């Protein structure tokens, strides 16, 4: 299963990677503005540069003549960046006016993006914001006096909520309100927070708490979780002295692994158009195969390590290792 991209998205991507005239993949030497967003470590990163035609007396009237980007992202990241550059150049935007470009403008230009790829359009807009702040510093423009707040220190300051992607509390709070994000799944789809190990979903001060503070806590829904029968003293699964985790039988280990995969891992993968096949379990080695869209993803190894293996270690047995298998 592949992503359903619009014809325009696919064409912009192909033209960019082939270096056709009029495309924007690359970097401007000695730019007037440079900004970055994302992390190479997590697979999504973008650098945005632009050059302006300088106004002789009023720098706020500088006009962006050239815009370029470098990205380590996927088809949608490249196409979104192409759309952003085209909107700015064709519109004759000043750097300050360029800040009005939203991720919705980018998605509309592309004639749509898969819901799970919306974060790619957000990434370009954030890199542009950082580049405009850099231009303002170089040109001596006081953005605060102009009533422009582009949150220049947001990524560097504040408590880290999502450790996997290095996203801070101020940044996540702002994107929740800006993009009207109402659930953890929507946050992950828009900015990727919580998309790897998922440990930030419900911990104190995590994504659910930030959602509750932004929109109010929903009415509680009582739910009875399944419980295992109490283990007999001395039986497999009984609590050991000192709180040590008990040794599971092969059958018990297999059932626990299946439970975690069904309740925690597969729903997240299916939200991205993928799935996971449990192939075999040998001692504490769990052999898995990603399927669907996740099978072709360049970040599949990270998915198994940061999401699947970590969940199994936390909830079943810390000795578990996940072994990735590929299609025969």
Short mmCIF file of the C-alpha atoms (twelve columns), coordinates in Angstrom:
data_MODEL
# 
_entry.id   MODEL 
# 
loop_
_atom_site.group_PDB 
_atom_site.id 
_atom_site.type_symbol 
_atom_site.label_atom_id 
_atom_site.label_alt_id 
_atom_site.label_comp_id 
_atom_site.label_asym_id 
_atom_site.label_seq_id 
_atom_site.Cartn_x 
_atom_site.Cartn_y 
_atom_site.Cartn_z 
_atom_site.pdbx_PDB_model_num 
ATOM 1   C CA . UNK A 1   0.000   0.000   0.000   1 
ATOM 2   C CA . UNK A 2   1.440   3.356   -1.042  1 
ATOM 3   C CA . UNK A 3   0.438   6.897   -0.200  1 
ATOM 4   C CA . UNK A 4   -2.309  8.435   -2.329  1 
ATOM 5   C CA . UNK A 5   -0.626  11.610  -3.561  1 
ATOM 6   C CA . UNK A 6   -2.220  14.067  -5.954  1 
ATOM 7   C CA . UNK A 7   -0.868  14.244  -9.493  1 
ATOM 8   C CA . UNK A 8   0.525   17.723  -8.718  1 
ATOM 9   C CA . UNK A 9   2.383   16.469  -5.636  1 
ATOM 10  C CA . UNK A 10  3.984   13.632  -7.588  1 
ATOM 11  C CA . UNK A 11  4.941   15.937  -10.454 1 
ATOM 12  C CA . UNK A 12  6.548   18.523  -8.162  1 
ATOM 13  C CA . UNK A 13  8.517   15.766  -6.437  1 
ATOM 14  C CA . UNK A 14  9.755   14.224  -9.695  1 
ATOM 15  C CA . UNK A 15  10.714  17.599  -11.184 1 
ATOM 16  C CA . UNK A 16  12.629  18.539  -8.028  1 
ATOM 17  C CA . UNK A 17  14.652  15.335  -7.699  1 
ATOM 18  C CA . UNK A 18  15.473  15.491  -11.424 1 
ATOM 19  C CA . UNK A 19  16.679  19.076  -11.030 1 
ATOM 20  C CA . UNK A 20  14.426  20.514  -13.708 1 
ATOM 21  C CA . UNK A 21  14.563  24.281  -14.354 1 
ATOM 22  C CA . UNK A 22  12.299  26.266  -12.081 1 
ATOM 23  C CA . UNK A 23  12.592  23.877  -9.131  1 
ATOM 24  C CA . UNK A 24  14.064  24.847  -5.785  1 
ATOM 25  C CA . UNK A 25  15.948  21.887  -4.300  1 
ATOM 26  C CA . UNK A 26  19.333  23.241  -3.217  1 
ATOM 27  C CA . UNK A 27  20.894  25.951  -1.099  1 
ATOM 28  C CA . UNK A 28  21.641  29.635  -1.713  1 
ATOM 29  C CA . UNK A 29  25.205  30.695  -1.053  1 
ATOM 30  C CA . UNK A 30  25.510  33.650  1.330   1 
ATOM 31  C CA . UNK A 31  21.722  33.906  1.808   1 
ATOM 32  C CA . UNK A 32  19.864  36.825  3.348   1 
ATOM 33  C CA . UNK A 33  17.888  34.412  5.529   1 
ATOM 34  C CA . UNK A 34  18.520  30.840  6.670   1 
ATOM 35  C CA . UNK A 35  16.407  28.632  8.933   1 
ATOM 36  C CA . UNK A 36  16.157  24.978  9.920   1 
ATOM 37  C CA . UNK A 37  13.484  22.757  11.390  1 
ATOM 38  C CA . UNK A 38  13.450  19.109  12.398  1 
ATOM 39  C CA . UNK A 39  16.186  16.656  13.222  1 
ATOM 40  C CA . UNK A 40  18.416  14.567  10.968  1 
ATOM 41  C CA . UNK A 41  18.411  11.950  13.733  1 
ATOM 42  C CA . UNK A 42  14.665  11.374  13.403  1 
ATOM 43  C CA . UNK A 43  14.711  11.378  9.598   1 
ATOM 44  C CA . UNK A 44  12.858  14.653  8.942   1 
ATOM 45  C CA . UNK A 45  14.904  17.829  8.649   1 
ATOM 46  C CA . UNK A 46  14.649  20.892  6.417   1 
ATOM 47  C CA . UNK A 47  16.903  23.870  5.774   1 
ATOM 48  C CA . UNK A 48  15.342  26.905  4.096   1 
ATOM 49  C CA . UNK A 49  17.334  29.757  2.550   1 
ATOM 50  C CA . UNK A 50  16.283  32.852  0.633   1 
ATOM 51  C CA . UNK A 51  17.759  35.914  -1.079  1 
ATOM 52  C CA . UNK A 52  15.997  39.282  -1.199  1 
ATOM 53  C CA . UNK A 53  15.993  42.306  -3.479  1 
ATOM 54  C CA . UNK A 54  16.915  44.913  -0.903  1 
ATOM 55  C CA . UNK A 55  14.883  48.087  -0.587  1 
ATOM 56  C CA . UNK A 56  17.239  51.104  -0.461  1 
ATOM 57  C CA . UNK A 57  15.713  52.692  2.647   1 
ATOM 58  C CA . UNK A 58  13.160  50.350  4.257   1 
ATOM 59  C CA . UNK A 59  14.259  46.754  4.906   1 
ATOM 60  C CA . UNK A 60  10.675  45.713  5.678   1 
ATOM 61  C CA . UNK A 61  10.027  46.223  1.947   1 
ATOM 62  C CA . UNK A 62  12.701  43.739  0.874   1 
ATOM 63  C CA . UNK A 63  11.248  41.249  -1.619  1 
ATOM 64  C CA . UNK A 64  12.205  37.566  -1.715  1 
ATOM 65  C CA . UNK A 65  13.628  36.828  -5.158  1 
ATOM 66  C CA . UNK A 66  14.969  33.324  -4.631  1 
ATOM 67  C CA . UNK A 67  14.008  30.574  -2.180  1 
ATOM 68  C CA . UNK A 68  15.703  27.188  -1.824  1 
ATOM 69  C CA . UNK A 69  15.501  24.203  0.512   1 
ATOM 70  C CA . UNK A 70  17.396  21.070  1.494   1 
ATOM 71  C CA . UNK A 71  15.450  18.261  3.129   1 
ATOM 72  C CA . UNK A 72  16.045  14.749  4.396   1 
ATOM 73  C CA . UNK A 73  12.323  14.045  4.161   1 
ATOM 74  C CA . UNK A 74  10.115  12.035  1.839   1 
ATOM 75  C CA . UNK A 75  8.007   12.738  -1.273  1 
ATOM 76  C CA . UNK A 76  5.576   14.961  0.614   1 
ATOM 77  C CA . UNK A 77  8.404   16.902  2.338   1 
ATOM 78  C CA . UNK A 78  10.021  17.725  -1.005  1 
ATOM 79  C CA . UNK A 79  6.734   18.570  -2.710  1 
ATOM 80  C CA . UNK A 80  5.640   20.732  0.246   1 
ATOM 81  C CA . UNK A 81  8.932   22.630  0.137   1 
ATOM 82  C CA . UNK A 82  8.551   23.163  -3.602  1 
ATOM 83  C CA . UNK A 83  5.063   24.535  -3.020  1 
ATOM 84  C CA . UNK A 84  6.298   26.909  -0.319  1 
ATOM 85  C CA . UNK A 85  9.069   28.321  -2.521  1 
ATOM 86  C CA . UNK A 86  6.715   28.722  -5.483  1 
ATOM 87  C CA . UNK A 87  4.072   30.539  -3.425  1 
ATOM 88  C CA . UNK A 88  6.641   33.005  -2.076  1 
ATOM 89  C CA . UNK A 89  8.482   33.686  -5.343  1 
ATOM 90  C CA . UNK A 90  5.392   33.910  -7.543  1 
ATOM 91  C CA . UNK A 91  3.635   36.159  -5.040  1 
ATOM 92  C CA . UNK A 92  6.543   38.611  -4.743  1 
ATOM 93  C CA . UNK A 93  6.379   38.303  -0.966  1 
ATOM 94  C CA . UNK A 94  8.370   40.316  1.509   1 
ATOM 95  C CA . UNK A 95  9.867   38.188  4.316   1 
ATOM 96  C CA . UNK A 96  7.241   39.510  6.718   1 
ATOM 97  C CA . UNK A 97  4.392   38.748  4.321   1 
ATOM 98  C CA . UNK A 98  5.855   35.273  3.797   1 
ATOM 99  C CA . UNK A 99  5.032   34.537  7.430   1 
ATOM 100 C CA . UNK A 100 1.369   34.574  6.451   1 
ATOM 101 C CA . UNK A 101 1.839   31.357  4.430   1 
ATOM 102 C CA . UNK A 102 0.289   28.520  6.423   1 
ATOM 103 C CA . UNK A 103 0.560   24.786  6.094   1 
ATOM 104 C CA . UNK A 104 -3.031  24.831  4.764   1 
ATOM 105 C CA . UNK A 105 -1.895  27.090  1.898   1 
ATOM 106 C CA . UNK A 106 0.799   24.541  1.085   1 
ATOM 107 C CA . UNK A 107 -1.640  21.610  1.202   1 
ATOM 108 C CA . UNK A 108 -4.100  23.495  -1.019  1 
ATOM 109 C CA . UNK A 109 -1.320  24.262  -3.522  1 
ATOM 110 C CA . UNK A 110 -0.520  20.536  -3.667  1 
ATOM 111 C CA . UNK A 111 -4.218  19.722  -4.148  1 
ATOM 112 C CA . UNK A 112 -4.167  17.712  -0.949  1 
ATOM 113 C CA . UNK A 113 -1.844  15.548  1.149   1 
ATOM 114 C CA . UNK A 114 -2.494  12.283  3.001   1 
ATOM 115 C CA . UNK A 115 -3.532  13.055  6.561   1 
ATOM 116 C CA . UNK A 116 -0.482  11.229  7.921   1 
ATOM 117 C CA . UNK A 117 1.808   13.514  5.894   1 
ATOM 118 C CA . UNK A 118 0.447   16.895  6.998   1 
ATOM 119 C CA . UNK A 119 3.482   17.305  9.272   1 
ATOM 120 C CA . UNK A 120 5.623   17.759  6.142   1 
ATOM 121 C CA . UNK A 121 3.799   20.981  5.276   1 
ATOM 122 C CA . UNK A 122 4.200   22.196  8.865   1 
ATOM 123 C CA . UNK A 123 7.944   21.498  8.690   1 
ATOM 124 C CA . UNK A 124 8.430   23.863  5.725   1 
ATOM 125 C CA . UNK A 125 6.447   26.670  7.320   1 
ATOM 126 C CA . UNK A 126 8.497   26.359  10.532  1 
ATOM 127 C CA . UNK A 127 11.805  26.479  8.640   1 
ATOM 128 C CA . UNK A 128 10.603  29.594  6.792   1 
ATOM 129 C CA . UNK A 129 9.761   31.246  10.125  1 
ATOM 130 C CA . UNK A 130 13.287  30.585  11.401  1 
ATOM 131 C CA . UNK A 131 14.752  32.014  8.169   1 
ATOM 132 C CA . UNK A 132 12.695  35.211  8.485   1 
ATOM 133 C CA . UNK A 133 13.936  35.670  12.041  1 
ATOM 134 C CA . UNK A 134 17.508  35.278  10.762  1 
ATOM 135 C CA . UNK A 135 16.863  37.868  8.013   1 
ATOM 136 C CA . UNK A 136 15.436  40.299  10.584  1 
ATOM 137 C CA . UNK A 137 18.575  40.004  12.714  1 
ATOM 138 C CA . UNK A 138 20.820  40.660  9.709   1 
ATOM 139 C CA . UNK A 139 18.780  43.624  8.487   1 
ATOM 140 C CA . UNK A 140 18.149  45.177  11.891  1 
ATOM 141 C CA . UNK A 141 14.373  44.752  11.719  1 
ATOM 142 C CA . UNK A 142 12.653  44.757  15.123  1 
ATOM 143 C CA . UNK A 143 9.911   42.214  14.615  1 
ATOM 144 C CA . UNK A 144 8.481   42.803  18.080  1 
ATOM 145 C CA . UNK A 145 7.808   46.477  17.262  1 
ATOM 146 C CA . UNK A 146 5.954   45.311  14.155  1 
ATOM 147 C CA . UNK A 147 3.795   43.070  16.292  1 
ATOM 148 C CA . UNK A 148 5.346   39.914  14.840  1 
ATOM 149 C CA . UNK A 149 5.954   37.050  17.259  1 
ATOM 150 C CA . UNK A 150 7.685   34.123  15.572  1 
ATOM 151 C CA . UNK A 151 8.847   32.344  18.724  1 
ATOM 152 C CA . UNK A 152 12.594  32.388  17.961  1 
ATOM 153 C CA . UNK A 153 13.656  30.596  21.164  1 
ATOM 154 C CA . UNK A 154 10.861  28.097  21.338  1 
ATOM 155 C CA . UNK A 155 12.837  25.055  20.270  1 
ATOM 156 C CA . UNK A 156 15.828  25.822  22.456  1 
ATOM 157 C CA . UNK A 157 13.978  26.795  25.611  1 
ATOM 158 C CA . UNK A 158 11.296  25.036  27.592  1 
ATOM 159 C CA . UNK A 159 10.734  21.530  28.852  1 
ATOM 160 C CA . UNK A 160 11.188  18.719  26.331  1 
ATOM 161 C CA . UNK A 161 7.918   16.800  26.086  1 
ATOM 162 C CA . UNK A 162 8.673   14.463  23.162  1 
ATOM 163 C CA . UNK A 163 12.183  13.121  23.729  1 
ATOM 164 C CA . UNK A 164 12.318  11.140  20.475  1 
ATOM 165 C CA . UNK A 165 11.843  14.233  18.291  1 
ATOM 166 C CA . UNK A 166 13.129  16.872  20.735  1 
ATOM 167 C CA . UNK A 167 9.891   18.897  20.763  1 
ATOM 168 C CA . UNK A 168 9.340   21.356  23.588  1 
ATOM 169 C CA . UNK A 169 6.261   22.228  25.595  1 
ATOM 170 C CA . UNK A 170 5.948   25.830  24.228  1 
ATOM 171 C CA . UNK A 171 6.156   24.574  20.638  1 
ATOM 172 C CA . UNK A 172 3.593   21.811  21.121  1 
ATOM 173 C CA . UNK A 173 1.219   24.163  22.968  1 
ATOM 174 C CA . UNK A 174 1.381   26.668  20.116  1 
ATOM 175 C CA . UNK A 175 0.778   24.071  17.400  1 
ATOM 176 C CA . UNK A 176 -2.183  22.598  19.320  1 
ATOM 177 C CA . UNK A 177 -3.975  25.953  19.189  1 
ATOM 178 C CA . UNK A 178 -2.722  27.094  15.764  1 
ATOM 179 C CA . UNK A 179 -3.729  23.857  14.022  1 
ATOM 180 C CA . UNK A 180 -6.752  23.096  16.230  1 
ATOM 181 C CA . UNK A 181 -5.345  19.707  17.214  1 
ATOM 182 C CA . UNK A 182 -7.847  17.834  19.363  1 
ATOM 183 C CA . UNK A 183 -6.302  14.408  19.928  1 
ATOM 184 C CA . UNK A 184 -2.922  12.735  20.343  1 
ATOM 185 C CA . UNK A 185 -3.334  11.174  16.895  1 
ATOM 186 C CA . UNK A 186 -3.830  14.631  15.364  1 
ATOM 187 C CA . UNK A 187 -0.727  15.958  17.158  1 
ATOM 188 C CA . UNK A 188 1.351   13.062  15.820  1 
ATOM 189 C CA . UNK A 189 0.002   13.551  12.309  1 
ATOM 190 C CA . UNK A 190 0.735   17.286  12.309  1 
ATOM 191 C CA . UNK A 191 4.108   17.600  14.090  1 
ATOM 192 C CA . UNK A 192 5.164   13.953  14.777  1 
ATOM 193 C CA . UNK A 193 5.256   14.405  18.556  1 
ATOM 194 C CA . UNK A 194 4.519   11.070  20.216  1 
ATOM 195 C CA . UNK A 195 5.030   9.131   17.000  1 
ATOM 196 C CA . UNK A 196 7.941   6.945   18.089  1 
ATOM 197 C CA . UNK A 197 8.106   5.435   21.578  1 
ATOM 198 C CA . UNK A 198 4.733   6.943   22.636  1 
ATOM 199 C CA . UNK A 199 5.913   7.404   26.228  1 
ATOM 200 C CA . UNK A 200 4.873   11.093  26.142  1 
ATOM 201 C CA . UNK A 201 1.223   10.317  25.377  1 
ATOM 202 C CA . UNK A 202 -0.183  10.040  28.890  1 
ATOM 203 C CA . UNK A 203 2.662   10.754  31.284  1 
ATOM 204 C CA . UNK A 204 2.289   13.774  33.624  1 
ATOM 205 C CA . UNK A 205 2.825   16.910  31.547  1 
ATOM 206 C CA . UNK A 206 2.573   14.865  28.358  1 
ATOM 207 C CA . UNK A 207 0.483   15.302  25.224  1 
ATOM 208 C CA . UNK A 208 -2.868  14.448  26.797  1 
ATOM 209 C CA . UNK A 209 -2.287  16.920  29.637  1 
ATOM 210 C CA . UNK A 210 -1.433  19.664  27.117  1 
ATOM 211 C CA . UNK A 211 -4.607  18.882  25.186  1 
ATOM 212 C CA . UNK A 212 -6.679  18.987  28.376  1 
ATOM 213 C CA . UNK A 213 -5.201  22.360  29.321  1 
ATOM 214 C CA . UNK A 214 -5.906  23.769  25.860  1 
ATOM 215 C CA . UNK A 215 -9.444  22.467  25.345  1 
ATOM 216 C CA . UNK A 216 -10.596 21.235  28.755  1 
ATOM 217 C CA . UNK A 217 -10.623 17.752  30.162  1 
ATOM 218 C CA . UNK A 218 -13.235 15.509  28.500  1 
ATOM 219 C CA . UNK A 219 -15.876 13.750  30.533  1 
ATOM 220 C CA . UNK A 220 -14.341 10.577  31.945  1 
ATOM 221 C CA . UNK A 221 -15.509 7.329   30.406  1 
ATOM 222 C CA . UNK A 222 -15.327 4.348   32.707  1 
ATOM 223 C CA . UNK A 223 -13.639 1.414   31.120  1 
ATOM 224 C CA . UNK A 224 -12.897 -1.916  32.683  1 
ATOM 225 C CA . UNK A 225 -9.526  -3.149  31.564  1 
ATOM 226 C CA . UNK A 226 -8.956  -6.893  31.238  1 
ATOM 227 C CA . UNK A 227 -7.192  -8.401  34.213  1 
ATOM 228 C CA . UNK A 228 -5.170  -11.563 34.472  1 
ATOM 229 C CA . UNK A 229 -6.221  -13.875 37.304  1 
ATOM 230 C CA . UNK A 230 -4.051  -13.667 40.390  1 
ATOM 231 C CA . UNK A 231 -1.159  -16.072 40.137  1 
ATOM 232 C CA . UNK A 232 -0.807  -18.858 42.674  1 
ATOM 233 C CA . UNK A 233 2.217   -18.548 44.981  1 
ATOM 234 C CA . UNK A 234 5.199   -20.030 43.258  1 
ATOM 235 C CA . UNK A 235 3.473   -20.144 39.867  1 
ATOM 236 C CA . UNK A 236 4.829   -18.433 36.754  1 
ATOM 237 C CA . UNK A 237 3.789   -14.770 36.876  1 
ATOM 238 C CA . UNK A 238 3.585   -14.536 40.654  1 
ATOM 239 C CA . UNK A 239 5.223   -11.479 42.216  1 
ATOM 240 C CA . UNK A 240 8.746   -12.077 43.434  1 
ATOM 241 C CA . UNK A 241 10.319  -10.706 46.580  1 
ATOM 242 C CA . UNK A 242 11.567  -7.135  46.163  1 
ATOM 243 C CA . UNK A 243 9.175   -6.409  43.259  1 
ATOM 244 C CA . UNK A 244 11.347  -8.141  40.662  1 
ATOM 245 C CA . UNK A 245 9.513   -8.955  37.453  1 
ATOM 246 C CA . UNK A 246 8.599   -12.691 37.337  1 
ATOM 247 C CA . UNK A 247 9.898   -15.094 34.728  1 
ATOM 248 C CA . UNK A 248 7.223   -15.792 32.107  1 
ATOM 249 C CA . UNK A 249 6.681   -19.125 30.466  1 
ATOM 250 C CA . UNK A 250 7.044   -19.170 26.642  1 
ATOM 251 C CA . UNK A 251 3.253   -19.256 26.338  1 
ATOM 252 C CA . UNK A 252 2.783   -16.332 28.730  1 
ATOM 253 C CA . UNK A 253 5.522   -14.329 27.013  1 
ATOM 254 C CA . UNK A 254 3.881   -14.889 23.631  1 
ATOM 255 C CA . UNK A 255 0.462   -13.797 24.885  1 
ATOM 256 C CA . UNK A 256 1.921   -10.660 26.498  1 
ATOM 257 C CA . UNK A 257 3.808   -9.771  23.314  1 
ATOM 258 C CA . UNK A 258 0.636   -10.188 21.240  1 
ATOM 259 C CA . UNK A 259 -1.325  -8.030  23.682  1 
ATOM 260 C CA . UNK A 260 1.157   -5.136  23.500  1 
ATOM 261 C CA . UNK A 261 1.353   -5.342  19.712  1 
ATOM 262 C CA . UNK A 262 -2.457  -5.351  19.385  1 
ATOM 263 C CA . UNK A 263 -3.191  -2.641  21.948  1 
ATOM 264 C CA . UNK A 264 -0.273  -0.244  21.508  1 
ATOM 265 C CA . UNK A 265 1.751   -0.781  18.334  1 
ATOM 266 C CA . UNK A 266 -0.653  -1.786  15.592  1 
ATOM 267 C CA . UNK A 267 -3.107  1.121   16.115  1 
ATOM 268 C CA . UNK A 268 -0.263  3.623   15.666  1 
ATOM 269 C CA . UNK A 269 1.093   1.865   12.576  1 
ATOM 270 C CA . UNK A 270 -2.369  1.554   11.037  1 
ATOM 271 C CA . UNK A 271 -2.898  5.286   11.495  1 
ATOM 272 C CA . UNK A 272 0.056   5.729   9.113   1 
ATOM 273 C CA . UNK A 273 -1.265  3.186   6.604   1 
ATOM 274 C CA . UNK A 274 0.945   0.339   7.772   1 
ATOM 275 C CA . UNK A 275 0.817   -2.709  10.010  1 
ATOM 276 C CA . UNK A 276 3.020   -5.281  11.701  1 
ATOM 277 C CA . UNK A 277 3.246   -9.060  11.372  1 
ATOM 278 C CA . UNK A 278 4.499   -11.157 14.286  1 
ATOM 279 C CA . UNK A 279 6.520   -13.943 12.641  1 
ATOM 280 C CA . UNK A 280 8.086   -15.846 15.543  1 
ATOM 281 C CA . UNK A 281 9.290   -15.661 19.143  1 
ATOM 282 C CA . UNK A 282 12.432  -17.480 20.253  1 
ATOM 283 C CA . UNK A 283 13.317  -16.966 23.895  1 
ATOM 284 C CA . UNK A 284 13.378  -13.140 24.181  1 
ATOM 285 C CA . UNK A 285 13.907  -12.522 20.467  1 
ATOM 286 C CA . UNK A 286 10.745  -11.267 18.752  1 
ATOM 287 C CA . UNK A 287 10.786  -11.525 14.955  1 
ATOM 288 C CA . UNK A 288 8.548   -8.949  13.261  1 
ATOM 289 C CA . UNK A 289 7.861   -7.711  9.756   1 
ATOM 290 C CA . UNK A 290 6.445   -4.268  8.936   1 
ATOM 291 C CA . UNK A 291 3.775   -4.312  6.228   1 
ATOM 292 C CA . UNK A 292 1.785   -1.798  4.207   1 
ATOM 293 C CA . UNK A 293 3.135   1.746   3.878   1 
ATOM 294 C CA . UNK A 294 5.530   1.187   6.793   1 
ATOM 295 C CA . UNK A 295 7.372   -1.535  4.879   1 
ATOM 296 C CA . UNK A 296 8.654   1.004   2.336   1 
ATOM 297 C CA . UNK A 297 9.405   3.741   4.874   1 
ATOM 298 C CA . UNK A 298 13.051  4.762   5.261   1 
ATOM 299 C CA . UNK A 299 12.473  5.024   9.005   1 
ATOM 300 C CA . UNK A 300 11.245  1.423   9.435   1 
ATOM 301 C CA . UNK A 301 14.274  0.407   11.501  1 
ATOM 302 C CA . UNK A 302 13.721  3.343   13.862  1 
ATOM 303 C CA . UNK A 303 10.035  2.442   14.112  1 
ATOM 304 C CA . UNK A 304 10.839  -1.071  15.283  1 
ATOM 305 C CA . UNK A 305 13.518  0.137   17.688  1 
ATOM 306 C CA . UNK A 306 11.847  3.191   19.218  1 
ATOM 307 C CA . UNK A 307 8.216   2.130   19.172  1 
ATOM 308 C CA . UNK A 308 7.823   -1.664  19.045  1 
ATOM 309 C CA . UNK A 309 10.906  -2.812  20.955  1 
ATOM 310 C CA . UNK A 310 10.643  -0.101  23.588  1 
ATOM 311 C CA . UNK A 311 6.973   -0.882  24.231  1 
ATOM 312 C CA . UNK A 312 7.755   -4.584  24.638  1 
ATOM 313 C CA . UNK A 313 10.676  -3.872  26.943  1 
ATOM 314 C CA . UNK A 314 8.590   -1.560  29.111  1 
ATOM 315 C CA . UNK A 315 5.504   -3.735  29.340  1 
ATOM 316 C CA . UNK A 316 6.681   -7.329  28.981  1 
ATOM 317 C CA . UNK A 317 10.381  -8.007  29.558  1 
ATOM 318 C CA . UNK A 318 13.356  -5.647  29.399  1 
ATOM 319 C CA . UNK A 319 15.453  -8.391  27.795  1 
ATOM 320 C CA . UNK A 320 13.321  -8.479  24.635  1 
ATOM 321 C CA . UNK A 321 14.980  -7.621  21.325  1 
ATOM 322 C CA . UNK A 322 13.007  -7.080  18.158  1 
ATOM 323 C CA . UNK A 323 14.504  -8.591  14.999  1 
ATOM 324 C CA . UNK A 324 13.339  -6.954  11.754  1 
ATOM 325 C CA . UNK A 325 12.445  -9.215  8.853   1 
ATOM 326 C CA . UNK A 326 11.864  -8.075  5.276   1 
ATOM 327 C CA . UNK A 327 9.620   -9.423  2.595   1 
ATOM 328 C CA . UNK A 328 11.019  -12.516 0.944   1 
# 
